[in-house]
Amino acid sequence: MAFVPVPKDLNRVKTKVMFNLTKRQLICFAVAAVIGVPVYFLTKSSLGISTAAMLMVVLMLPCIFFALYEKDGQPAEKVLGHMIKAMFLRDKVRPYRTHNLYAAIQQEIEEQEVLQIEQKS
C-alpha cells in the first residue's frame, strides 16, 4: 500500500492548477514565453541560432525568477520591494521612538492636581 505524507501545516500548501504549477507560476511562464519566443524567431536569422537562444534565455530569466523564487512565504516582488524600501527609501538610521502612554497619564494626573490646588486657594 502506498504511503502519502500529509503536511501538518496546511498554510504552506498551494493549490495547483495545471501541470502541477500554481496559477502564479503559469502566468509568469506564459509571460516569459510571450517575451522569449518571438525574440528568438525574430533574431535567429540576423544573430545566429545560439546567440538568439542566449538572448531569449536572458530575457526569460526574470519572469522565471518571479515565478519560482519565494522566501518566508513571500513572492520575489515583495522581497525585492522590502529590500528597496530598506536600502533606498527609508532613512539609514531609524531611532527607536515610542509614545509613552504612562507618561501622558501621569502628566494628566499632575495637571488635574494643579487645577485642584488652584481651585482650593
N, CA, C and O of each residue as an XYZ file, in Angstrom:
484
protein
N       0.835     -1.177      0.000
C       0.000      0.000      0.000
C       0.884      1.247      0.000
O       1.888      1.288      0.712
N       0.527      2.258     -0.785
C       1.338      3.457     -0.935
C       1.172      4.360      0.283
O       0.085      4.483      0.848
N       2.278      4.985      0.668
C       2.282      5.912      1.798
C       2.416      7.331      1.268
O       3.364      7.641      0.546
N       1.478      8.182      1.619
C       1.499      9.573      1.185
C       1.627     10.446      2.418
O       0.750     10.420      3.282
N       2.713     11.229      2.522
C       2.848     12.100      3.687
C       1.893     13.290      3.606
O       1.758     13.922      2.559
N       1.245     13.578      4.706
C       0.323     14.702      4.772
C       0.967     15.771      5.655
O       1.284     15.502      6.814
N       1.167     16.985      5.119
C       1.796     18.027      5.928
C       0.881     18.468      7.066
O      -0.340     18.513      6.919
N       1.497     18.790      8.199
C       0.718     19.223      9.355
C       0.291     20.677      9.226
O      -0.787     21.050      9.690
N       1.130     21.507      8.598
C       0.804     22.918      8.412
C       0.224     23.105      7.018
O       0.958     23.079      6.031
N      -1.076     23.290      6.933
C      -1.729     23.409      5.629
C      -1.685     24.822      5.057
O      -2.174     25.050      3.950
N      -1.108     25.776      5.790
C      -0.992     27.140      5.272
C       0.017     27.221      4.134
O      -0.106     28.075      3.256
N       1.002     26.349      4.143
C       2.048     26.408      3.124
C       1.683     25.619      1.871
O       2.412     25.670      0.880
N       0.575     24.896      1.896
C       0.162     24.102      0.741
C      -0.486     25.041     -0.273
O      -1.398     25.798      0.062
N      -0.012     24.987     -1.505
C      -0.531     25.850     -2.556
C      -1.398     25.030     -3.501
O      -1.123     23.856     -3.748
N      -2.433     25.648     -4.022
C      -3.336     24.980     -4.942
C      -2.697     24.912     -6.318
O      -2.311     25.934     -6.886
N      -2.589     23.715     -6.844
C      -2.004     23.512     -8.170
C      -3.130     23.566     -9.210
O      -4.198     22.986     -9.017
N      -2.871     24.264    -10.299
C      -3.897     24.464    -11.312
C      -3.716     23.485    -12.468
O      -4.623     22.720    -12.797
N      -2.536     23.520    -13.077
C      -2.292     22.691    -14.256
C      -0.800     22.350    -14.306
O       0.038     23.178    -13.949
N      -0.474     21.152    -14.740
C       0.908     20.680    -14.835
C       1.644     20.783    -13.506
O       2.857     20.994    -13.484
N       0.927     20.638    -12.407
C       1.484     20.735    -11.054
C       2.124     22.109    -10.806
O       3.106     22.217    -10.072
N       1.565     23.146    -11.419
C       2.027     24.518    -11.229
C       0.895     25.353    -10.643
O      -0.282     25.084    -10.882
N       1.267     26.363     -9.878
C       0.264     27.269     -9.338
C      -0.156     28.267    -10.421
O       0.475     28.365    -11.473
N      -1.225     28.996    -10.144
C      -1.709     29.992    -11.108
C      -0.648     31.066    -11.350
O      -0.457     31.517    -12.479
N       0.029     31.463    -10.297
C       1.079     32.471    -10.400
C       2.211     31.987    -11.310
O       2.694     32.735    -12.161
N       2.629     30.733    -11.124
C       3.703     30.183    -11.948
C       3.273     30.060    -13.399
O       4.064     30.337    -14.301
N       2.037     29.650    -13.641
C       1.546     29.559    -15.023
C       1.548     30.917    -15.709
O       1.944     31.027    -16.870
N       1.112     31.941    -15.005
C       1.075     33.283    -15.585
C       2.485     33.773    -15.897
O       2.728     34.324    -16.970
N       3.412     33.575    -14.968
C       4.784     34.035    -15.182
C       5.454     33.284    -16.324
O       6.173     33.889    -17.119
N       5.229     31.970    -16.419
C       5.809     31.205    -17.521
C       5.191     31.620    -18.853
O       5.881     31.651    -19.872
N       3.903     31.938    -18.855
C       3.259     32.393    -20.088
C       3.832     33.738    -20.528
O       4.070     33.955    -21.716
N       4.052     34.635    -19.577
C       4.659     35.935    -19.906
C       6.070     35.726    -20.442
O       6.478     36.383    -21.400
N       6.816     34.810    -19.824
C       8.176     34.522    -20.299
C       8.139     33.984    -21.729
O       8.970     34.364    -22.554
N       7.192     33.113    -22.025
C       7.082     32.566    -23.373
C       6.686     33.640    -24.378
O       7.191     33.666    -25.501
N       5.776     34.529    -23.967
C       5.341     35.610    -24.866
C       6.497     36.557    -25.159
O       6.575     37.110    -26.256
N       7.390     36.752    -24.205
C       8.543     37.624    -24.419
C       9.641     36.904    -25.204
O      10.192     37.460    -26.154
N       9.960     35.670    -24.808
C      11.138     34.992    -25.329
C      11.005     34.391    -26.711
O      11.916     34.521    -27.528
N       9.892     33.735    -26.991
C       9.754     33.018    -28.263
C       9.768     33.965    -29.464
O      10.487     33.689    -30.424
N       9.014     35.066    -29.462
C       9.102     35.980    -30.614
C      10.495     36.586    -30.794
O      10.958     36.783    -31.917
N      11.159     36.880    -29.663
C      12.512     37.435    -29.763
C      13.431     36.427    -30.452
O      14.245     36.799    -31.298
N      13.300     35.169    -30.091
C      14.143     34.135    -30.712
C      13.899     34.054    -32.219
O      14.844     34.069    -33.008
N      12.632     33.970    -32.613
C      12.332     33.807    -34.038
C      12.652     35.060    -34.851
O      12.978     34.967    -36.034
N      12.561     36.231    -34.220
C      12.873     37.463    -34.947
C      14.377     37.710    -35.062
O      14.818     38.396    -35.985
N      15.165     37.164    -34.145
C      16.596     37.457    -34.150
C      17.469     36.297    -34.616
O      18.673     36.488    -34.785
N      16.923     35.111    -34.831
C      17.793     33.980    -35.180
C      18.405     34.112    -36.565
O      19.493     33.587    -36.803
N      17.742     34.793    -37.476
C      18.319     34.945    -38.816
C      19.445     35.980    -38.825
O      20.416     35.830    -39.567
N      19.325     37.012    -38.016
C      20.349     38.060    -38.034
C      21.486     37.788    -37.041
O      22.634     38.122    -37.336
N      21.207     37.200    -35.889
C      22.238     36.978    -34.877
C      22.816     35.572    -34.883
O      23.909     35.348    -34.363
N      22.110     34.646    -35.451
C      22.526     33.251    -35.385
C      21.702     32.531    -34.325
O      21.125     33.153    -33.433
N      21.659     31.212    -34.442
C      20.776     30.434    -33.572
C      21.233     30.476    -32.117
O      20.414     30.678    -31.221
N      22.518     30.290    -31.874
C      22.989     30.221    -30.488
C      22.881     31.579    -29.787
O      22.514     31.636    -28.613
N      23.190     32.650    -30.477
C      23.077     33.977    -29.870
C      21.618     34.341    -29.625
O      21.285     34.919    -28.591
N      20.758     34.005    -30.566
C      19.331     34.279    -30.392
C      18.769     33.464    -29.227
O      17.945     33.964    -28.461
N      19.206     32.221    -29.093
C      18.743     31.391    -27.976
C      19.240     31.961    -26.643
O      18.501     31.978    -25.659
N      20.477     32.421    -26.614
C      21.010     33.009    -25.382
C      20.258     34.294    -25.028
O      19.970     34.530    -23.855
N      19.942     35.113    -26.004
C      19.168     36.333    -25.769
C      17.779     35.988    -25.247
O      17.270     36.647    -24.340
N      17.172     34.959    -25.817
C      15.857     34.523    -25.361
C      15.912     34.088    -23.897
O      15.045     34.458    -23.106
N      16.917     33.312    -23.541
C      17.055     32.842    -22.158
C      17.265     34.012    -21.212
O      16.666     34.047    -20.137
N      18.092     34.960    -21.586
C      18.361     36.119    -20.725
C      17.093     36.952    -20.525
O      16.861     37.468    -19.432
N      16.279     37.086    -21.561
C      15.044     37.856    -21.426
C      13.975     37.112    -20.628
O      13.122     37.741    -20.002
N      14.013     35.774    -20.643
C      13.010     34.993    -19.927
C      13.369     34.765    -18.457
O      12.485     34.470    -17.652
N      14.637     34.896    -18.096
C      15.062     34.600    -16.728
C      14.362     35.432    -15.645
O      13.997     34.862    -14.617
N      14.154     36.740    -15.813
C      13.443     37.476    -14.750
C      12.030     36.959    -14.499
O      11.592     36.891    -13.351
N      11.317     36.596    -15.553
C       9.960     36.058    -15.372
C       9.996     34.722    -14.638
O       9.165     34.460    -13.768
N      10.961     33.885    -14.993
C      11.092     32.589    -14.319
C      11.486     32.788    -12.865
O      11.024     32.059    -11.988
N      12.339     33.773    -12.606
C      12.720     34.086    -11.222
C      11.501     34.494    -10.408
O      11.320     34.019     -9.286
N      10.665     35.364    -10.957
C       9.468     35.798    -10.245
C       8.477     34.655    -10.052
O       7.698     34.665     -9.099
N       8.500     33.670    -10.949
C       7.588     32.539    -10.826
C       8.032     31.573     -9.734
O       7.191     31.031     -9.017
N       9.326     31.349     -9.595
C       9.804     30.274     -8.742
C      10.325     30.718     -7.384
O      10.233     29.954     -6.423
N      10.864     31.913     -7.271
C      11.512     32.319     -6.029
C      10.486     32.713     -4.974
O       9.544     33.456     -5.250
N      10.681     32.211     -3.786
C       9.826     32.560     -2.658
C      10.651     32.435     -1.384
O      11.328     31.428     -1.176
N      10.597     33.450     -0.537
C      11.341     33.429      0.712
C      10.386     33.745      1.853
O       9.693     34.762      1.832
N      10.355     32.884      2.830
C       9.492     33.043      4.002
C       8.033     33.234      3.615
O       7.312     33.990      4.266
N       7.597     32.562      2.572
C       6.209     32.640      2.144
C       5.863     33.873      1.343
O       4.699     34.078      1.001
N       6.860     34.713      1.032
C       6.604     35.920      0.262
C       7.189     35.769     -1.131
O       8.306     35.270     -1.274
N       6.460     36.190     -2.166
C       6.988     36.096     -3.530
C       8.120     37.091     -3.754
O       8.364     37.974     -2.931
N       8.799     36.933     -4.869
C      10.004     37.703     -5.154
C       9.763     39.205     -5.187
O      10.597     39.969     -4.701
N       8.643     39.644     -5.746
C       8.439     41.102     -5.844
C       8.245     41.744     -4.476
O       8.640     42.893     -4.275
N       7.646     41.026     -3.537
C       7.510     41.580     -2.190
C       8.860     41.643     -1.491
O       9.163     42.616     -0.802
N       9.673     40.601     -1.671
C      11.006     40.595     -1.072
C      11.835     41.727     -1.650
O      12.505     42.444     -0.908
N      11.801     41.899     -2.976
C      12.539     42.990     -3.610
C      12.005     44.350     -3.173
O      12.782     45.287     -2.988
N      10.692     44.469     -3.007
C      10.113     45.731     -2.521
C      10.594     46.073     -1.124
O      10.902     47.229     -0.835
N      10.660     45.067     -0.250
C      11.165     45.311      1.103
C      12.637     45.717      1.074
O      13.059     46.596      1.825
N      13.412     45.077      0.208
C      14.831     45.414      0.116
C      15.033     46.832     -0.409
O      15.889     47.562      0.091
N      14.255     47.225     -1.409
C      14.374     48.579     -1.967
C      13.981     49.614     -0.930
O      14.640     50.646     -0.802
N      12.896     49.346     -0.175
C      12.488     50.279      0.875
C      13.570     50.409      1.940
O      13.873     51.514      2.389
N      14.150     49.288      2.342
C      15.153     49.319      3.408
C      16.445     49.989      2.956
O      17.088     50.684      3.742
N      16.833     49.786      1.696
C      18.119     50.308      1.238
C      18.049     51.744      0.731
O      18.977     52.522      0.953
N      16.961     52.103      0.053
C      16.945     53.381     -0.643
C      15.899     54.369     -0.141
O      16.177     55.567     -0.089
N      14.721     53.914      0.224
C      13.631     54.837      0.512
C      13.588     55.296      1.965
O      13.205     56.433      2.241
N      13.971     54.441      2.882
C      13.920     54.798      4.296
C      15.268     55.313      4.772
O      16.299     55.072      4.145
N      15.243     56.023      5.889
C      16.483     56.528      6.468
C      17.358     55.371      6.915
O      16.867     54.318      7.320
N      18.672     55.588      6.833
C      19.595     54.532      7.250
C      19.561     54.344      8.765
O      19.591     53.218      9.260
N      19.498     55.452      9.491
C      19.429     55.387     10.952
C      17.999     55.720     11.348
O      17.513     56.823     11.098
N      17.341     54.764     11.962
C      15.963     54.974     12.399
C      15.931     54.851     13.909
O      15.956     53.742     14.441
N      15.876     55.976     14.607
C      15.881     55.907     16.072
C      14.591     55.275     16.598
O      13.519     55.397     16.004
N      14.739     54.610     17.712
C      13.603     53.942     18.339
C      12.830     54.976     19.137
O      13.345     55.524     20.111
N      11.608     55.245     18.734
C      10.768     56.210     19.424
C       9.462     55.534     19.802
O       8.877     54.783     19.022
N       9.020     55.821     21.024
C       7.744     55.273     21.458
C       6.880     56.400     21.999
O       7.382     57.456     22.383
N       5.616     56.169     22.024
C       4.677     57.084     22.645
C       4.362     56.485     24.008
O       3.644     55.490     24.109
N       4.906     57.100     25.058
C       4.770     56.560     26.400
C       3.399     56.932     26.942
O       3.159     58.084     27.303
N       2.522     55.980     26.997
C       1.158     56.199     27.460
C       1.138     56.539     28.944
O       0.351     57.374     29.390
N       2.001     55.889     29.695
C       2.038     56.126     31.138
C       2.506     57.540     31.468
O       2.006     58.147     32.416
N       3.452     58.070     30.707
C       3.907     59.443     30.935
C       2.778     60.427     30.634
O       2.620     61.423     31.340
N       1.997     60.154     29.595
C       0.871     61.031     29.261
C      -0.174     60.993     30.371
O      -0.722     62.032     30.738
N      -0.456     59.812     30.908
C      -1.421     59.701     32.005
C      -0.900     60.408     33.246
O      -1.653     61.103     33.928
N       0.388     60.237     33.544
C       1.000     60.896     34.713
C       0.924     62.417     34.571
O       0.631     63.119     35.538
N       1.184     62.915     33.384
C       1.110     64.361     33.164
C      -0.326     64.855     33.336
O      -0.546     65.927     33.900
N      -1.281     64.104     32.867
C      -2.684     64.479     33.019
C      -3.079     64.507     34.495
O      -3.796     65.407     34.931
N      -2.611     63.521     35.264
C      -2.897     63.492     36.710
C      -2.288     64.695     37.395
O      -2.926     65.313     38.247
N      -1.060     65.036     37.036
C      -0.398     66.202     37.638
C      -1.139     67.491     37.302
O      -1.267     68.374     38.150
N      -1.625     67.603     36.075
C      -2.383     68.788     35.685
C      -3.686     68.888     36.472
O      -4.086     69.981     36.873
N      -4.347     67.759     36.694
C      -5.579     67.763     37.479
C      -5.291     68.153     38.928
O      -6.073     68.887     39.532
N      -4.186     67.677     39.492
C      -3.815     68.035     40.858
C      -3.533     69.523     40.966
O      -3.917     70.164     41.944
N      -2.852     70.081     39.947
C      -2.559     71.518     39.955
C      -3.872     72.306     39.889
O      -4.026     73.309     40.586
N      -4.819     71.858     39.052
C      -6.103     72.549     38.955
C      -6.874     72.476     40.280
O      -7.518     73.445     40.683
N      -6.804     71.336     40.945
C      -7.494     71.197     42.240
C      -6.859     72.117     43.280
O      -7.568     72.728     44.079
N      -5.547     72.219     43.276
C      -4.862     73.096     44.239
C      -5.218     74.534     43.958
O      -5.443     75.297     44.897
N      -5.278     74.942     42.690
C      -5.635     76.310     42.342
C      -7.069     76.620     42.723
O      -7.372     77.741     43.129
N      -7.965     75.632     42.597
C      -9.354     75.879     42.936
C      -9.537     76.019     44.457
O     -10.412     76.762     44.901
N      -8.732     75.323     45.249
C      -8.832     75.408     46.704
C      -8.333     76.757     47.205
O      -8.856     77.291     48.183
N      -7.345     77.296     46.552
C      -6.795     78.555     47.062
C      -7.422     79.770     46.457
O      -7.050     80.893     46.801
